[in-house]
Amino acid sequence: MLAFVGCVVRLARHEGDVYRRLRQQLGQTILLGLELLVAGDIIRTVAVSPTLTGVAILASIVLIRTFLSFSLEVEISGRWPWQKRDTAAS
């Protein structure tokens, strides 16, 4: 959170390349939150007596959140996961 605030302050000062870093940090934070939510849903489903309906709902939630995570990762990195990282830009 502190890094996020620092990026916002630098963005207000019009320092270069801050917007991209702000987007990356915000995206990574959202990705972490999605992973924690998936883990929480799995634990909750296992802790309660698992029914076929509960497992089906969990599977659909995990699929939706996996798609969101994948889309967000593509937005953050600017490339598909199977593409090689551009070493010149890094």
Backbone as CSV, one residue per row, in Angstrom:
resi,resn,N_x,N_y,N_z,CA_x,CA_y,CA_z,C_x,C_y,C_z
1,MET,0.819,-1.186,0.000,0.000,0.000,0.000,0.868,1.256,0.000
2,LEU,1.967,1.197,0.735,2.865,2.345,0.791,3.476,2.629,-0.579
3,ALA,3.818,1.568,-1.323,4.366,1.757,-2.660,3.319,2.374,-3.586
4,PHE,2.068,1.981,-3.395,0.978,2.531,-4.192,0.849,4.034,-3.939
5,VAL,0.897,4.429,-2.687,0.806,5.854,-2.336,1.997,6.609,-2.918
6,GLY,3.191,6.005,-2.852,4.382,6.639,-3.421,4.242,6.863,-4.912
7,CYS,3.653,5.903,-5.614,3.439,6.052,-7.055,2.449,7.166,-7.350
8,VAL,1.415,7.272,-6.540,0.429,8.332,-6.748,1.073,9.703,-6.545
9,VAL,1.933,9.814,-5.534,2.619,11.086,-5.280,3.526,11.437,-6.453
10,ARG,4.277,10.454,-6.952,5.156,10.707,-8.099,4.355,11.036,-9.349
11,LEU,3.188,10.410,-9.489,2.331,10.698,-10.637,1.845,12.139,-10.575
12,ALA,1.541,12.617,-9.375,1.106,14.006,-9.210,2.230,14.978,-9.555
13,ARG,3.476,14.556,-9.354,4.633,15.408,-9.683,5.032,15.299,-11.148
14,HIS,4.314,14.483,-11.907,4.554,14.287,-13.337,5.908,13.647,-13.624
15,GLU,6.351,12.752,-12.756,7.580,12.014,-13.035,7.275,10.948,-14.075
16,GLY,8.221,10.671,-14.935,8.019,9.738,-16.026,7.905,8.295,-15.570
17,ASP,7.189,7.511,-16.331,7.062,6.070,-16.171,6.321,5.662,-14.894
18,VAL,5.729,6.600,-14.202,5.042,6.288,-12.944,3.689,5.641,-13.216
19,TYR,3.007,6.097,-14.242,1.686,5.551,-14.543,1.772,4.055,-14.830
20,ARG,2.778,3.651,-15.604,2.943,2.230,-15.923,3.215,1.427,-14.656
21,ARG,4.086,1.929,-13.787,4.387,1.221,-12.534,3.172,1.182,-11.613
22,LEU,2.399,2.252,-11.605,1.184,2.288,-10.797,0.198,1.224,-11.276
23,ARG,0.016,1.136,-12.577,-0.868,0.111,-13.142,-0.367,-1.281,-12.811
24,GLN,0.950,-1.496,-12.904,1.502,-2.818,-12.606,1.303,-3.191,-11.141
25,GLN,1.572,-2.263,-10.239,1.423,-2.561,-8.819,-0.036,-2.777,-8.445
26,LEU,-0.922,-1.980,-9.006,-2.340,-2.155,-8.737,-2.821,-3.492,-9.295
27,GLY,-2.387,-3.832,-10.488,-2.759,-5.113,-11.086,-2.236,-6.290,-10.290
28,GLN,-1.001,-6.206,-9.814,-0.442,-7.284,-9.010,-1.185,-7.434,-7.689
29,THR,-1.624,-6.320,-7.117,-2.402,-6.371,-5.883,-3.748,-7.044,-6.122
30,ILE,-4.390,-6.723,-7.225,-5.661,-7.357,-7.560,-5.468,-8.842,-7.813
31,LEU,-4.381,-9.211,-8.501,-4.099,-10.632,-8.734,-3.919,-11.390,-7.426
32,LEU,-3.189,-10.798,-6.493,-3.009,-11.434,-5.195,-4.343,-11.608,-4.484
33,GLY,-5.191,-10.587,-4.553,-6.513,-10.683,-3.940,-7.353,-11.784,-4.560
34,LEU,-7.297,-11.918,-5.893,-8.036,-12.987,-6.562,-7.539,-14.358,-6.119
35,GLU,-6.231,-14.520,-5.982,-5.678,-15.804,-5.547,-6.109,-16.132,-4.123
36,LEU,-6.130,-15.124,-3.254,-6.571,-15.352,-1.881,-8.055,-15.705,-1.825
37,LEU,-8.854,-15.066,-2.659,-10.281,-15.385,-2.701,-10.523,-16.820,-3.181
38,VAL,-9.767,-17.261,-4.187,-9.894,-18.635,-4.660,-9.503,-19.609,-3.555
39,ALA,-8.406,-19.328,-2.866,-7.974,-20.205,-1.776,-9.031,-20.245,-0.670
40,GLY,-9.607,-19.106,-0.344,-10.654,-19.064,0.674,-11.878,-19.863,0.277
41,ASP,-12.267,-19.775,-1.011,-13.414,-20.555,-1.482,-13.141,-22.047,-1.413
42,ILE,-11.930,-22.444,-1.754,-11.571,-23.870,-1.699,-11.618,-24.360,-0.257
43,ILE,-11.046,-23.601,0.655,-11.044,-23.998,2.061,-12.466,-24.065,2.600
44,ARG,-13.281,-23.089,2.256,-14.669,-23.075,2.732,-15.444,-24.274,2.195
45,THR,-15.203,-24.635,0.927,-15.910,-25.773,0.348,-15.468,-27.080,0.996
46,VAL,-14.196,-27.203,1.310,-13.691,-28.427,1.933,-14.118,-28.498,3.394
47,ALA,-14.152,-27.354,4.086,-14.512,-27.336,5.505,-15.974,-27.717,5.713
48,VAL,-16.846,-27.252,4.850,-18.264,-27.614,4.908,-18.409,-28.934,4.164
49,SER,-19.417,-29.692,4.510,-19.592,-30.980,3.821,-19.760,-30.745,2.322
50,PRO,-18.822,-31.241,1.528,-18.872,-30.970,0.084,-20.025,-31.715,-0.593
51,THR,-20.845,-30.971,-1.268,-21.920,-31.550,-2.065,-21.588,-31.344,-3.539
52,LEU,-22.291,-32.037,-4.384,-22.046,-31.908,-5.812,-22.359,-30.488,-6.290
53,THR,-23.396,-29.900,-5.738,-23.754,-28.521,-6.092,-22.671,-27.546,-5.637
54,GLY,-22.166,-27.730,-4.416,-21.119,-26.856,-3.895,-19.841,-26.944,-4.706
55,VAL,-19.488,-28.165,-5.103,-18.275,-28.355,-5.913,-18.460,-27.738,-7.297
56,ALA,-19.659,-27.846,-7.868,-19.922,-27.247,-9.183,-19.845,-25.723,-9.104
57,ILE,-20.402,-25.161,-8.048,-20.328,-23.706,-7.874,-18.879,-23.270,-7.680
58,LEU,-18.129,-24.026,-6.878,-16.711,-23.709,-6.679,-15.943,-23.774,-7.992
59,ALA,-16.209,-24.793,-8.791,-15.521,-24.926,-10.080,-15.816,-23.732,-10.980
60,SER,-17.076,-23.290,-10.999,-17.406,-22.138,-11.849,-16.751,-20.862,-11.327
61,ILE,-16.701,-20.686,-10.003,-16.043,-19.506,-9.433,-14.556,-19.519,-9.760
62,VAL,-13.929,-20.673,-9.610,-12.493,-20.782,-9.902,-12.226,-20.510,-11.378
63,LEU,-13.066,-21.011,-12.271,-12.879,-20.755,-13.704,-13.007,-19.261,-14.027
64,ILE,-14.000,-18.608,-13.453,-14.186,-17.177,-13.709,-13.007,-16.384,-13.173
65,ARG,-12.575,-16.687,-11.954,-11.458,-15.944,-11.365,-10.147,-16.255,-12.074
66,THR,-9.987,-17.475,-12.574,-8.791,-17.806,-13.350,-8.762,-17.000,-14.644
67,PHE,-9.904,-16.888,-15.303,-9.987,-16.075,-16.515,-9.661,-14.613,-16.216
68,LEU,-10.199,-14.089,-15.115,-9.906,-12.704,-14.737,-8.424,-12.509,-14.444
69,SER,-7.825,-13.472,-13.741,-6.398,-13.383,-13.432,-5.568,-13.416,-14.711
70,PHE,-5.925,-14.303,-15.608,-5.209,-14.416,-16.875,-5.310,-13.112,-17.663
71,SER,-6.513,-12.558,-17.754,-6.711,-11.310,-18.488,-5.935,-10.164,-17.858
72,LEU,-5.934,-10.107,-16.548,-5.218,-9.040,-15.852,-3.706,-9.182,-16.037
73,GLU,-3.209,-10.401,-16.026,-1.779,-10.629,-16.246,-1.366,-10.184,-17.645
74,VAL,-2.211,-10.452,-18.639,-1.928,-9.998,-20.005,-1.927,-8.473,-20.059
75,GLU,-2.859,-7.845,-19.355,-2.924,-6.380,-19.334,-1.695,-5.775,-18.657
76,ILE,-1.221,-6.401,-17.584,-0.069,-5.871,-16.853,1.213,-6.017,-17.661
77,SER,1.448,-7.225,-18.174,2.723,-7.491,-18.837,2.739,-7.029,-20.295
78,GLY,1.563,-6.922,-20.919,1.501,-6.482,-22.305,1.855,-7.558,-23.304
79,ARG,1.874,-8.804,-22.874,2.186,-9.915,-23.781,1.477,-11.162,-23.288
80,TRP,1.343,-12.142,-24.175,0.760,-13.418,-23.791,1.765,-14.194,-22.943
81,PRO,1.306,-15.005,-22.026,2.242,-15.729,-21.155,3.202,-16.653,-21.909
82,TRP,2.814,-17.158,-23.058,3.687,-18.068,-23.797,4.667,-17.331,-24.705
83,GLN,4.549,-16.009,-24.804,5.510,-15.246,-25.589,6.750,-14.982,-24.743
84,LYS,7.894,-14.949,-25.438,9.139,-14.678,-24.738,9.179,-13.219,-24.301
85,ARG,9.782,-12.995,-23.133,9.947,-11.632,-22.610,10.983,-10.909,-23.465
86,ASP,10.696,-9.672,-23.806,11.626,-8.846,-24.585,12.766,-8.419,-23.680
87,THR,13.960,-8.982,-23.905,15.108,-8.686,-23.027,15.633,-7.282,-23.242
88,ALA,15.410,-6.705,-24.411,15.884,-5.352,-24.677,15.086,-4.324,-23.869
89,ALA,13.775,-4.599,-23.670,12.931,-3.654,-22.948,13.099,-3.775,-21.441
90,SER,13.542,-4.948,-20.942,13.661,-5.136,-19.496,14.881,-4.562,-18.919
